[in-house]
């Protein structure tokens, strides 16, 4: 694991995604690296409080919803919950493209990724700035409409119970507000995914991450 943050500086924070099947091994390695740990079950997740001051917050990919994980302790139960084969709808969008899929157990069951250009903001002034702004707005509107139609087709292929947005929050919200996705927008939403331009490889990784335990590790400050 990376070295702790320099004394007096801000804490180092990093995020990882670990499948439920690998969570016990990850926790064992975490303990070996930081002098052991104790568990603390909080409202926002399960905390591993290490002897050297490092903390790891473990968050399930989805709520129990009456289907808790099985195990003899909170770590085992969290791993069991994350290993359940629940289905998620992924909607990832940025100015350069989009990725849409339905995932279960970290794999894509249906998917579509594509590119769609939206012009960046310009520093030009006057009429040029207004012309660029209109063009950019039109391109963004076309992107939102096109992604919504693609998402409706992909989502109709495989039923799922949760929605996972990602990429540009504003664009994702606009896509989900389109009439074609009205029914899907009502589904429970899971944690937002901060992803790069959603090409096919990014979509594939997002499917794995969305079905994994989100781990936020914070190093001690001094």
ABEGO torsion letter per residue (X at the ends): XBBBBBBGBBBBBBBBBBBAAAAAAAAAAAAAAAGEBBBBBBAAEBBBBBAAGBBBBBBBABBAGGBBBBEABAAAAAAAAAABBBBBBBBBBBAAEBBBBBBBGGBBABBBBBBBBBBBBBABBEAAAAAAAAAAAAAAAAAAAAAAAAAAAAAAABBBABBBBBEBAAAAAAAAABAAAAAAAABBBBBBBBBBBBBAAAAAAAAAAAABBBBBBBBBAX
